[in-house]
Structures are given as C-alpha cells and as structure tokens.
Amino acid sequence: MSGFGEKKKENKGSSKKLQKLSEKDLKAKSINNHIKGNLDEAEKGYIAFLRNGYSDADIISNYALICEEKGENEKAIRLYEKCAKSFPNHIYSKLNLSFLYYKLNHLEIAEIIIEEAIQLKPSLPNGHCIRGLILKGLDKYDESRLSLEKAIELDKNYFDAYINLGLLNKDSNKYNEAEEYYLKALEINNKSAIAHLNLGACYKEKQDLDKAIFHTKMAIEIDNKLENCYLNLATIYNQIGDYKKSLSLTKKELLLHKHSELSYQLISELIKKGEALNTSEKDNRELLKNLLNRKDISHRELFGNINSLISKEILEELSILESKMYENNKFNILIKDKELVKALSLLIFCSPLWEKVLGNIRKNILLNYSDKDKISNSVFNFIIGLGSQCFLNEYVYYISKEEKDKLKELKKIINNNKNQDYELAIISCYQSLSSINDQIINLNTYKPNKKELNNLLNLQFKELNAEKKISKGIKKIGNIKDSTSKEVKNQYELNPYPRWRYNSYAKENKQNFLSVINSEILPNTIKPNSFQLTNKKINILIAGCGTGIQIIEASRYSNCEITAIDLSNSSISYAKRKVDEYGLKNINFIEMDLLELKSLNKKFDLIECSGVLHHMNEPSKGLSNLFDVLEPEGFLKLGLYSKYAREEILKARKLIKEKDIKPNIDGIRNFRNDLLNGEIKEVNEISNWSDFYSTSMCRDLCFHTHENCYTLIEIKNMLKVSNLEFLGFTLSKEIRDKYQIDNKDKDSLKNLELWDKFEKLNPNSFREMYQFWSRKSTK
C-alpha cells in the first residue's frame, strides 16, 4: 500500500548497464533498491526490465507504487490495471489499486476491486482492512465494522485494523470503544505516532484534555513530520484558550504541509482574535497574504487585521483631502498596499473612518476625472478594488448631488474616448455594472484592454446574469398567503442578505452530525448511546437558507441530503450559484414559505433555522411547523434575537418610524449619513455593528419590515410548550468562562433562568443572536 522505504539521495547509474543484466539479476537489483529506499534507482531498474520485454507482476506493481509516491496517479492506475489484466491472480496489484482509488475518493470502483481481491484470497487480513476503510467511506458503518473485525480475526496483531476500528468508533461518537482499540494498537506498537495521534484526538472528544495533549505530544516526539500532528495539538490549545500557542503550532503544520485546508481554517479562526494574539505587523501581513488568496475560508472577520495595516493618521488625512490626491504621499501608500487592495474585493470595511476615507477618495476621483488623465496601474487597480467594495456594500455610501451630476456626464461620454476601462471602473464605484443601459455601453460584447477589469465585470455583471438564469430553474412549492411573509419576501427579493464572496469550507473535513453538535455546545454533550448512528443518509433542512452561507457551513455534515428553502427567489439563486462554485451536489433548493413545510411530505433528522422565526407574524406557528417535520428525537438549531443585546437597535427602529424614514436606498443612505455626521446622536452606537455597513444588512438591522426579540425566559417557555429539550448554546469560550465564574456546575449551562440573570448584567453576550441546539423530546 506504500513504498518499501524512505527515499534516499539519488545514486546516478547507467540505464544501459541495467539493460545488459539478466532478467533474474535485474529484478533482484531493482527490488533490492526499492527495499532500501533508493526509489530513483529502483524506478530505473523497473523501466529497464519492462523495456527489455520482460513481464513480471511484482515489477509492474512495484513500479506503480513508485508512481503513486510521486503523485503520478493516472500512470499508477494504468500500471496496476495492466498487471491485473496480465496476471489476474496477482492479489497485491488489486489491493494497491483499490487502495489508490480509495485515496482518490473513487469509492464505488474501489469497492468492486477489493471484492475481487478478497475472492482471490479470503484469508488475507490486508484485503478485509482495506474493504473496511472503503465501506466506511461509503457510510456503510456496520459492514465496515465486520470487515475490520474479520481482519483481526485473521491476525490478532494486525495493527492497521485496530487503528481503523478506533477511527470508525470515534466517528460514531463511541469514544470509549475507540480508546480501547487505540490502546490495543499501542500494545502492539507503543512507538506508533499514528496511534498516539488518534488516541490524543479521541481524548480531546472525551474532554480529557491533559491526556489529549500528552498523546499528541508523544506522536510529535516519535514523528514530527506526521500530517496533522501539530494541527491536532493546535486545536486543543485553541479550545483551552491559549491562542498564541495554537497559532504557533498551526504555522508549524503549514511549514510541513502547506496545502492543509484545516490549518488555514484554524488560522482564520485564530486571526479574528487579533488583540489576544498580539501578532507583529510582519506576522499579521504574512498571515493576511496567505488567507486573502484562499477561497475556502471566510474573509469577513479579517477586517480588524486589515484595519491595522494603515495608520489612523494616514486615514484621517485622506478622509478630508480635497485636491491633488494622486500627488499625495499618503494616498500612494494606501493604493500600493497589496493586501489592502486585495481585501477591498473580498470583505466589507466596517468602520466610520474607513467609510469617510473611501467615500472621499471615490468623490475626488470622480469629480476630478478628465479623459486626458494618464492613470497608473496602482491607481487603476485600487479603483477596481473600490468598485468591488462598493458593490459588496451595495452602494451604501452617501452620494452628493454634485457626484450624481458628474456621473451622468461620465456615462454620456464613455463611448467617445479611449479611457473606457477606467471610466467603467469609476462608474462601478457608484452603481453595479449590470445596471448600465446597453445604450451607454454593451457589456455583453465589451472586451477590456486591462485584464484586471475582467474580475470586476465577472463580479458585477456576469455573476448577476448567472443568477437570473438560475432563478428560472428553482423549484417552487405552494403560495405565500401570510401578509408578513409577503412583506419579508419583497424585502429579500430587493436585497438578498447577506452578499458574500467566500466562506470557510473544508472539503475533507466531514463529520457525523452528533460530533458537530457536540463541538458547538461544549462542554455539554449528547451521549452517544442516546442516539444510534445508522447507514442511512441523514435528512437535513435549512429553513431560511438566504444567500447560502449556512449551506456551505452545513456541508461539513457527513452522509447527508440537504433541503434548503427560502421565501426569496433572488436569495436562493445567489445561494445556488455559490453552492455550484463549491461543487456541492447534495442540495435540493426550494422556494417556499416555512408555513407550507407539510407540503414537502418529508421528515428531517436535523433542522437549522437561524434568523427566521423572529421575522414571522406568529413565530410560535413557525416553530410548530418545524416541530411537525422533525423526526422523533430529531435535532433543531435555532437563532433568535435578544431583547437585551438589541436594545440600541430597537431604539433606532422606533426613531426611524417616528421620522418616517423610508426603507429604500436613499432613505438608508440618508439615515446613515446623518448618524455618521452626528446629526442623529440618540442611536450613534449603531455604527459599532458590522451590519451597519451594507445596504441589505443595514436594512435588515434597522429597517426590517417585521421583527420580534426575546428574553431567555420567553425562549424557555417557548421550548417547553413546543416539547423541545434545550441542549446548549453555541458561543465563545470567553462568554462561557465568564458565565461559569458564578455558575460552576456543568448542569448550569442548560439553566436558562441563570443565563437570563447573567445576560442582564452582560447584555452583549448574545449580540448577534441566541444560537442554540434543541431536541424533540420523547416525554
């Protein structure tokens, strides 16, 4: 299943000399080199052997092994298949081929081949062990277990089978059984790094963190190049709150395995804790450089680190600068900052000062524009970044009459000069390129002179066109009859919420849903024996999927089918486009009202419904509908607004109603501008909410057509009436630790009355929402 030894320094030999050797000597020499780890010499020997016209199953199979190690998987497959065809009874070529297909995630093919291998030799433990791995990958847990147990029956000291049985039990949340298998593996080989690493991961799940650290460190001591050894230790230190050590260990993991998705996931989580990490400017910039170039992490929370790249002094000067901007030294520092310019196209800049800076730069560039200007690449790239930023925040910045008039002039002359690329970039800072009339310029046939403009056209024009096409194919069930549902639908059709570029997504990191829930409600846990994992696919409902962030996050669930519903066709179309980008195939999108759920004629094992019920006319009716389609003992995750945390929001909503400010683009811009300029002082703290910094989010925050807020006592009563058991909040370690200063008993973490008392003293504890898991009670 792998090469005979580690690769050693190449000893160059003569292929001509090799070809003169006899068949027997050439075979012996080549295999001997392979065993010693001289892989280059072994490969030369295998090639010479085959070129001489000799044919031998071991030679072909071993040559394929070397190709595997070099990453030449297609070549390896061809060699294994050639061997299997020429020597149909050569079991090791079939074993290796099935294992290669397993590693490439071609599980159905792997299963067929391993069955053929086992038929050839049923008494070989290797075959049953590989079969167990393949069946586990196919979510056939019971069959997998039987295969692995058969391997041990054939060989009581078969190390790999114990390791794989440990993994199978761990993935099934049977941590005590997993521990037993790992300990047995260590009895066979107490110097196995992989056994210590897996045992450490098992203890982490059991919340025995001292043992988890001990065994993970043992794995590192034995083999400090083992994949995930530093990462596993980093996740433990992240859990206990030692973020600096966690970051340091994750960086070590990346030095060894630079493509580790999970390492970047953890780094992006750690970097959000900027102050706690206290990283140097150099380290911060290096981290950002790596993170901003990835499409499998969320960039939204990196604003604090971006903000630290440019001094407040520079920003304050640029926020009031009125002339000669291109000659200004501080402006040139800003536009030449590569990480900053990159970030403009990926995440919304959430601060009053940055809004003043970017709004002022935009205004200066527009008002001072001349078609005779010679534009540097730095300026052009910055304007493209600014156009992307304004598109992401949905043109929430205030626009003066002077700017509106100049913009009209610019659109009139755009077809009459050579600066079309730059003029389009300027226009993109004020309106989406998709909204430009074809009479001004036909973007369907437009070919930019600068390739950088293609990214902007893709973001503001092509992606929106793709969503329009997708929208026509979205399945629709039922009709929206409820008046509040109609109003909410209209709001989200106009402003799909939220607009985003990339989100955290680990293709390889699939977990059963009990593991996911337990990781979110720590230190509370659902006991494994309280729910039996089976081979059947888990049915998951995302009720109110919006623009798809929840769906991408839900892709971490293994062995599942996801149904995603929403009122808004434009939101679902956005979500479908993003889901297609990530290559997810197990999602069924439906445009429908949550009040029509019975029309699905389907029950769900798990439902996520975040940020939905509190926008309904009768939230209790919505909850009842969710309960009705939830399987017995099924799990429900809810997200609801807190009255205490949103006191300032409620005040703003009242003020907006009194002043009769309309929830359209002009009303939202004027309200924000007045607040930022100090003309609305009663609710100035609203600018501290990140949702204040885009049109759809600000509308959702302050202008929503319908909103309910709750206390935890009200939620306690709601769950009781609905026959739902509260399992625990998903919240930060810092909030949980603060709560447990006065509530040390673990059971207190489920006591909503104690949490209510705590929240009254700490009203920002649930600033975004109450996010919690519940379970359909059998009582």
C-alpha positions, 0 to 999 in steps of 0.5 A, a space after each residue: 500500500 506504500 513504498 518499501 522505504 524512505 527515499 534516499 539521495 539519488 545514486 546516478 547509474 547507467 540505464 544501459 548497464 541495467 539493460 545488459 543484466 539478466 532478467 533474474 539479476 535485474 529484478 533482484 537489483 531493482 527490488 533490492 533498491 526499492 527495499 532500501 529506499 533508493 526509489 530513483 534507482 529502483 524506478 530505473 531498474 523497473 523501466 529497464 526490465 519492462 523495456 527489455 520485454 520482460 513481464 513480471 507482476 511484482 515489477 509492474 506493481 512495484 513500479 506503480 507504487 513508485 508512481 503513486 509516491 510521486 503523485 503520478 496517479 493516472 500512470 499508477 492506475 494504468 500500471 496496476 490495471 495492466 498487471 491485473 489484466 496480465 496476471 489476474 491472480 496477482 492479489 497485491 496489484 488489486 489491493 494497491 489499486 483499490 487502495 489508490 482509488 480509495 485515496 482518490 475518493 473513487 469509492 464505488 470502483 474501489 469497492 468492486 476491486 477489493 471484492 475481487 481481491 478478497 475472492 482471490 484470497 479470503 484469508 488475507 487480513 490486508 484485503 478485509 482492512 482495506 474493504 473496511 476503510 472503503 465501506 466506511 467511506 461509503 457510510 456503510 458503518 456496520 459492514 465496515 465494522 465486520 470487515 475490520 473485525 474479520 481482519 483481526 480475526 485473521 491476525 490478532 496483531 494486525 495493527 492497521 485494523 485496530 487503528 481503523 476500528 478506533 477511527 470508525 468508533 470515534 466517528 460514531 461518537 463511541 469514544 470509549 470503544 475507540 480508546 480501547 482499540 487505540 490502546 490495543 494498537 499501542 500494545 502492539 506498537 507503543 512507538 506508533 505516532 499514528 496511534 498516539 495521534 488518534 488516541 490524543 484526538 479521541 481524548 480531546 472528544 472525551 474532554 480529557 484534555 491533559 491526556 489529549 495533549 500528552 498523546 499528541 505530544 508523544 506522536 510529535 516526539 516519535 514523528 514530527 513530520 506526521 500530517 496533522 500532528 501539530 494541527 491536532 495539538 493546535 486545536 486543543 490549545 485553541 479550545 483551552 484558550 491559549 491562542 498564541 500557542 495554537 497559532 504557533 503550532 498551526 504555522 508549524 503544520 503549514 511549514 510541513 504541509 502547506 496545502 492543509 485546508 484545516 490549518 488555514 481554517 484554524 488560522 482564520 479562526 485564530 486571526 479574528 482574535 487579533 488583540 489576544 494574539 498580539 501578532 507583529 505587523 510582519 506576522 499579521 501581513 504574512 498571515 493576511 497574504 496567505 488567507 486573502 488568496 484562499 477561497 475556502 475560508 471566510 474573509 469577513 472577520 479579517 477586517 480588524 487585521 486589515 484595519 491595522 495595516 494603515 495608520 489612523 493618521 494616514 486615514 484621517 488625512 485622506 478622509 478630508 483631502 480635497 485636491 491633488 490626491 494622486 500627488 499625495 504621499 499618503 494616498 500612494 501608500 494606501 493604493 500600493 498596499 497589496 493586501 489592502 487592495 486585495 481585501 477591498 474585493 473580498 470583505 466589507 470595511 466596517 468602520 466610520 473612518 474607513 467609510 469617510 476615507 473611501 467615500 472621499 477618495 471615490 468623490 475626488 476621483 470622480 469629480 476630478 476625472 478628465 479623459 486626458 488623465 494618464 492613470 497608473 496601474 496602482 491607481 487603476 487597480 485600487 479603483 477596481 478594488 473600490 468598485 468591488 467594495 462598493 458593490 459588496 456594500 451595495 452602494 451604501 455610501 452617501 452620494 452628493 448631488 454634485 457626484 450624481 451630476 458628474 456621473 451622468 456626464 461620465 456615462 454620456 461620454 464613455 463611448 467617445 474616448 479611449 479611457 473606457 476601462 477606467 471610466 467603467 471602473 469609476 462608474 462601478 464605484 457608484 452603481 453595479 455594472 449590470 445596471 448600465 443601459 446597453 445604450 451607454 455601453 454593451 457589456 455583453 460584447 465589451 472586451 477590456 484592454 486591462 485584464 484586471 477589469 475582467 474580475 470586476 465585470 465577472 463580479 458585477 455583471 456576469 455573476 448577476 446574469 448567472 443568477 437570473 438564469 438560475 432563478 428560472 430553474 428553482 423549484 417552487 412549492 405552494 403560495 405565500 398567503 401570510 401578509 408578513 411573509 409577503 412583506 419579508 419576501 419583497 424585502 429579500 427579493 430587493 436585497 438578498 442578505 447577506 452578499 458574500 464572496 467566500 466562506 470557510 469550507 473544508 472539503 475533507 473535513 466531514 463529520 457525523 452530525 452528533 460530533 458537530 453538535 457536540 463541538 458547538 455546545 461544549 462542554 455539554 454533550 449528547 451521549 452517544 448511546 442516546 442516539 444510534 448512528 445508522 447507514 442511512 443518509 441523514 435528512 437535513 433542512 435549512 429553513 431560511 437558507 438566504 444567500 447560502 452561507 449556512 449551506 456551505 457551513 452545513 456541508 461539513 455534515 457527513 452522509 447527508 441530503 440537504 433541503 434548503 428553502 427560502 421565501 426569496 427567489 433572488 436569495 436562493 439563486 445567489 445561494 445556488 450559484 455559490 453552492 455550484 462554485 463549491 461543487 456541492 451536489 447534495 442540495 435540493 433548493 426550494 422556494 417556499 414559505 416555512 408555513 407550507 413545510 407539510 407540503 414537502 411530505 418529508 421528515 428531517 433528522 436535523 433542522 437549522 433555522 437561524 434568523 427566521 422565526 423572529 421575522 414571522 407574524 406568529 413565530 410560535 406557528 413557525 416553530 410548530 411547523 418545524 416541530 411537525 417535520 422533525 423526526 422523533 428525537 430529531 435535532 433543531 438549531 435555532 437563532 433568535 434575537 435578544 431583547 437585551 443585546 438589541 436594545 440600541 437597535 430597537 431604539 433606532 427602529 422606533 426613531 426611524 418610524 417616528 421620522 418616517 424614514 423610508 426603507 429604500 436606498 436613499 432613505 438608508 443612505 440618508 439615515 446613515 449619513 446623518 448618524 455618521 455626521 452626528 446629526 442623529 446622536 440618540 442611536 450613534 452606537 449603531 455604527 459599532 455593528 458590522 451590519 451597519 455597513 451594507 445596504 441589505 444588512 443595514 436594512 435588515 438591522 434597522 429597517 426590517 419590515 417585521 421583527 420580534 426579540 426575546 428574553 431567555 425566559 420567553 425562549 424557555 417557555 417557548 421550548 417547553 410548550 413546543 416539547 423541545 429539550 434545550 441542549 446548549 448554546 453555541 458561543 465563545 469560550 470567553 462568554 462561557 468562562 465568564 458565565 461559569 465564574 458564578 455558575 460552576 456546575 456543568 448542569 448550569 449551562 442548560 439553566 436558562 433562568 441563570 443565563 437570563 440573570 447573567 445576560 442582564 448584567 452582560 447584555 452583549 453576550 448574545 449580540 448577534 443572536 441566541 444560537 442554540 441546539 434543541 431536541 424533540 423530546 420523547 416525554 
